[in-house]
Amino acid sequence: MDYMPFVQLLSEASASWQMPEREIVPGFSKRPGKYHQYECAALEEAFCMAQEFPGTEAQIWSDMAELITAMNAELRAVGAHELKIVDYRTFLALLDTGSEPFDA
């Protein structure tokens, strides 16, 4: 997985989305549009990898969640909104239904 686009997104978000007052639970409408695009791209990549390498779903989800968690720590440090993580059970359910690629 090429992490550079995500690193660039994190840099942009850190620089441009510092919030003076941060909500405890940020609303979707107040989050930058690129957040949704990143979340969808990460999930789509994880789905593709899980389909390509059956039996590795847990590791693929774990890697995706670890990356997003690390990015959230950086975003939290600058007062920016955090990215959403799909829980493992939902990830498997979406994978099992043969979910179509996300439109980002």
PyMOL commands that set and color helices and strands:
alter all, ss='L'
color gray80, all
select helices_A, chain A and resi 4-16+28-30+33-52+57-77+88-96
alter helices_A, ss='H'
color red, helices_A
deselect
rebuild
show_as cartoon
